[in-house]
Amino acid sequence: MGMRTPLKNVRGLGSAKEGTTHWWHQKVTAVALVPLFVIALAYVIALVGADYERVRYILGLPFTSVILLLLIGVTFYHLKLGLQVVIEDYIHTESTKIVVLLLNTFFCAVVGLASALAVIKLALGG
């Protein structure tokens, strides 16, 4: 006689099957965002008042492009994870929850990819 509930047997999910991974990803992305944001903010402050060509040149440098791409990737992944928790906690209708989770994923992917494309275009001089 086990201590499993019927719902747990059906879902096949037990302790730490997904929750801890999700939690760790949120914490790691939060920590990664700190230095990436500080570096990006330093670039923004340094480029205040610069002309268009100077800004385009600095943002097109390989190091700057990599920092911006990392910032974009980590930001939108962190956003997806955070919104997922809010959706799972506050939307109780299963069908609505699934639709909103899909919209969350698609929104973060589309906006993140569009942002990354803009940086890549700058980096390649297009």
Secondary structure as UniProt FT lines:
FT   HELIX           6..11
FT   TURN            15..16
FT   HELIX           19..46
FT   TURN            47..49
FT   HELIX           52..60
FT   HELIX           62..90
FT   HELIX           94..123
FT   TURN            124..125
//
